[in-house]
Amino acid sequence: MNNPSRRHFLEGAAATIAGAAVLSSGTAEAAAKKGSKGTASYDLIIVGAGCGGLVCAVRAAQIGLKPLLLEKMMDSSGNTIYAAGFMLGTNTKMQRAAGISGDTTDKFYDDMIKVSKGHGDPALTRYFVDHADQTLEWMADYCGIKFKTGMHFIFPMLTRSHLVQGPTQPGGSQLALDLQKKAKSLGVKMMFNTKVVQLLQNSKGFVDGVRVKTKDGYSDIRSRGGVVLATGGFSANQAMVTQYAGAAAARMPIRGSHIIAGENIKLTDPLFAKFVNVDQYHCGPIHGPTGANPLNIVNNGICVSREGTERFTDEGQTYVQMARDTAAKTTDNWAFMIVDEDVHNLKVLANDWNSYAKNHAPVYKADTIEALAKEAGLDPKKLTKIVDEYNEACANNTRAKLVPPNTLKEARPVKKAPFYAVPFQGGMTATFGGPLVNTDAQVLDTENQPIPGLYAIGNAAGGLFYDNYVGGAQLTNAAVYGYHVADYIKANLKK
Ligand SMILES: Cc1cc2nc3c(=O)[nH]c(=O)nc-3n(C[C@H](O)[C@H](O)[C@H](O)COP(=O)(O)OP(=O)(O)OC[C@H]3O[C@@H](n4cnc5c(N)ncnc54)[C@H](O)[C@@H]3O)c2cc1C
């Protein structure tokens, strides 16, 4: 699959990674040898070099701990490097400098609970919103992350978002690069191509190490303060997605990382972790074969199935729901957005058209609806009927009576040639479920007791997200709890 984000990341990351890789060679065996004799070489072991793991490593080093960061791939390879790079705060100094005011943590909390349909864990949500500002300021001041503020992001159209800036695109790749650079400057030991395959416990049940697999085989590494799982969820594990989220979700092409394989569940299940929200996931529109993203196009025209040429969804719903419907209500998880020249020229769609052009994804174009249908392989008679009915409903203000209804705020009649047909699918972004954690990121067992020495953060942890997420809250969540867990481990480390 064409994968521009990752390619850019690799180009940008080359220098940083080279240093880290050299650091890792030779030290794996040494660390493992020490560990297998029972000597803890590190204060904490962090599994996964995404936003959560890297923030945790940097914070741990800053407060004088000796962290070890393990990453199964040759560099950061999870969803972080695919993320647009939006993060959320309500009253940061970056916002104040830009003249942004009026937002509060209480409003942020209410939005989080609303978007999770009331299922977001209240304590996790409260801790999260109350600590987002200080985490973002620390990322800017201590880690050198550059943020742009002042954009009105998707929901709830407030200026909460901070977009990571820098030469590498997307913003999430820049974030991973900046955090790796900081970790390296602090002397954090990072071992790449090192996959954690098992958690180790001492006789008291404290998680005091990991078994890793490298090109040289298997070895054990010990930690004095425990193990932090920052492995992401299971979005790229089709069997797990089928088992937990169902067949429609499993048919979705992946919008992010292809190696997020469910280690958050596989590693913690033998320790009887309690899993929550495993049927929940975030999805969005995508042209699967190329990765092109019609994020805004899907809310600005008529949506028809590829097979059968039927309207099957309300185009006024969130893009998440449109993606869900496309996967669940069409037999092949393919649909087309039909738009006219007026919609084509809307400023808000410019990025989407660029995405299709840049990724060489097809956009069909013709001067009549019938010709457009033929170009796109749709049924000309059916498409003409759908467009006529839709245009009439726009003119009569009866879009809500269409079946299914069309609740778009503004009518988008398809009248002015040329006309466009944009193919897309419902695509999987990330899973929301995993081992339930408390506000210290401790993993809870099936009896709701913390499993000593075991922590989970970011997409590896369950409890905060359900149904959908406030755009920007996932990276921020990984950072907030990544920062906090380092402090918590330091406070609880036995002298
Ligand atoms: C297209 C897209 C756009 C997005 N945009 C945004 C956005 O703008 N804002 C936002 O808030 N969220 C966004 N998200 C969500 C966001 O990217 C994730 O929530 C976030 O990056 C998760 O970070 P993480 O540290 O938990 O995990 P990840 O970044 O997924 O990192 C997990 C790491 O763990 C490693 N790993 C896994 N298992 C093992 C193992 N056994 N041993 C060693 N290493 C292992 C993986 O290789 C990986 O490097 C987006 C997601 C996608 C797909």
The ligand as an SDF file (V2000), in Angstrom:
LIG
                    3D

 53 58  0  0  0  0  0  0  0  0999 V2000
   -4.8580    8.7600   10.3730 C   0  0  0  0  0  0  0  0  0  0  0  0
   -4.8620    9.0580   11.8520 C   0  0  0  0  0  0  0  0  0  0  0  0
   -4.8920   10.3840   12.2960 C   0  0  0  0  0  0  0  0  0  0  0  0
   -4.9110   10.6640   13.6620 C   0  0  0  0  0  0  0  0  0  0  0  0
   -4.8780   11.9790   14.0410 N   0  0  0  0  0  0  0  0  0  0  0  0
   -4.9020   12.2650   15.3780 C   0  0  0  0  0  0  0  0  0  0  0  0
   -4.8010   13.6100   15.8290 C   0  0  0  0  0  0  0  0  0  0  0  0
   -4.5980   14.5600   15.0440 O   0  0  0  0  0  0  0  0  0  0  0  0
   -4.9290   13.8320   17.1660 N   0  0  0  0  0  0  0  0  0  0  0  0
   -5.1020   12.8260   18.0720 C   0  0  0  0  0  0  0  0  0  0  0  0
   -5.2580   13.0940   19.2580 O   0  0  0  0  0  0  0  0  0  0  0  0
   -5.1130   11.5300   17.6700 N   0  0  0  0  0  0  0  0  0  0  0  0
   -4.9990   11.2300   16.3640 C   0  0  0  0  0  0  0  0  0  0  0  0
   -4.9810    9.9200   15.9700 N   0  0  0  0  0  0  0  0  0  0  0  0
   -4.9070    8.8880   17.0270 C   0  0  0  0  0  0  0  0  0  0  0  0
   -3.4620    8.8380   17.5710 C   0  0  0  0  0  0  0  0  0  0  0  0
   -2.5850    8.6730   16.4920 O   0  0  0  0  0  0  0  0  0  0  0  0
   -3.2500    7.7030   18.5830 C   0  0  0  0  0  0  0  0  0  0  0  0
   -4.2440    7.7120   19.5550 O   0  0  0  0  0  0  0  0  0  0  0  0
   -1.9050    7.8360   19.2990 C   0  0  0  0  0  0  0  0  0  0  0  0
   -0.8760    8.0440   18.3740 O   0  0  0  0  0  0  0  0  0  0  0  0
   -1.6030    6.6090   20.1430 C   0  0  0  0  0  0  0  0  0  0  0  0
   -0.2990    6.7010   20.6570 O   0  0  0  0  0  0  0  0  0  0  0  0
    0.2940    5.5030   21.4980 P   0  0  0  0  0  0  0  0  0  0  0  0
    1.5790    5.9890   22.0590 O   0  0  0  0  0  0  0  0  0  0  0  0
   -0.7280    4.9920   22.4300 O   0  0  0  0  0  0  0  0  0  0  0  0
    0.5380    4.2990   20.4650 O   0  0  0  0  0  0  0  0  0  0  0  0
    1.2130    4.1810   19.0350 P   0  0  0  0  0  0  0  0  0  0  0  0
    1.6070    5.4760   18.4570 O   0  0  0  0  0  0  0  0  0  0  0  0
    0.3080    3.3320   18.2240 O   0  0  0  0  0  0  0  0  0  0  0  0
    2.5740    3.4110   19.3330 O   0  0  0  0  0  0  0  0  0  0  0  0
    2.6380    2.0760   19.7690 C   0  0  0  0  0  0  0  0  0  0  0  0
    4.0590    1.5800   19.5550 C   0  0  0  0  0  0  0  0  0  0  0  0
    4.2250    0.3480   20.2700 O   0  0  0  0  0  0  0  0  0  0  0  0
    5.0050   -0.5340   19.4970 C   0  0  0  0  0  0  0  0  0  0  0  0
    4.7300   -1.8910   19.9640 N   0  0  0  0  0  0  0  0  0  0  0  0
    3.5490   -2.5680   19.9120 C   0  0  0  0  0  0  0  0  0  0  0  0
    3.6790   -3.7950   20.4560 N   0  0  0  0  0  0  0  0  0  0  0  0
    4.9610   -3.9080   20.8740 C   0  0  0  0  0  0  0  0  0  0  0  0
    5.7030   -4.9530   21.5120 C   0  0  0  0  0  0  0  0  0  0  0  0
    5.1460   -6.1390   21.8020 N   0  0  0  0  0  0  0  0  0  0  0  0
    7.0090   -4.7360   21.8080 N   0  0  0  0  0  0  0  0  0  0  0  0
    7.5970   -3.5420   21.5030 C   0  0  0  0  0  0  0  0  0  0  0  0
    6.9540   -2.5380   20.8760 N   0  0  0  0  0  0  0  0  0  0  0  0
    5.6430   -2.7060   20.5720 C   0  0  0  0  0  0  0  0  0  0  0  0
    4.5260   -0.2570   18.0800 C   0  0  0  0  0  0  0  0  0  0  0  0
    5.4330   -0.7180   17.1110 O   0  0  0  0  0  0  0  0  0  0  0  0
    4.3720    1.2640   18.1040 C   0  0  0  0  0  0  0  0  0  0  0  0
    5.5620    1.9240   17.7010 O   0  0  0  0  0  0  0  0  0  0  0  0
   -4.9190    9.6060   14.6050 C   0  0  0  0  0  0  0  0  0  0  0  0
   -4.8530    8.2870   14.1720 C   0  0  0  0  0  0  0  0  0  0  0  0
   -4.7980    8.0070   12.8060 C   0  0  0  0  0  0  0  0  0  0  0  0
   -4.6890    6.5770   12.3700 C   0  0  0  0  0  0  0  0  0  0  0  0
  1  2  1  0
  2  3  1  0
  2 52  2  0
  3  4  2  0
  4  5  1  0
  4 50  1  0
  5  6  2  0
  6  7  1  0
  6 13  1  0
  7  8  2  0
  7  9  1  0
  9 10  1  0
 10 11  2  0
 10 12  1  0
 12 13  2  0
 13 14  1  0
 14 15  1  0
 14 50  1  0
 15 16  1  0
 16 17  1  0
 16 18  1  0
 18 19  1  0
 18 20  1  0
 20 21  1  0
 20 22  1  0
 22 23  1  0
 23 24  1  0
 24 25  2  0
 24 26  1  0
 24 27  1  0
 27 28  1  0
 28 29  2  0
 28 30  1  0
 28 31  1  0
 31 32  1  0
 32 33  1  0
 33 34  1  0
 33 48  1  0
 34 35  1  0
 35 36  1  0
 35 46  1  0
 36 37  1  0
 36 45  1  0
 37 38  2  0
 38 39  1  0
 39 40  1  0
 39 45  2  0
 40 41  1  0
 40 42  2  0
 42 43  1  0
 43 44  2  0
 44 45  1  0
 46 47  1  0
 46 48  1  0
 48 49  1  0
 50 51  2  0
 51 52  1  0
 52 53  1  0
M  END
$$$$
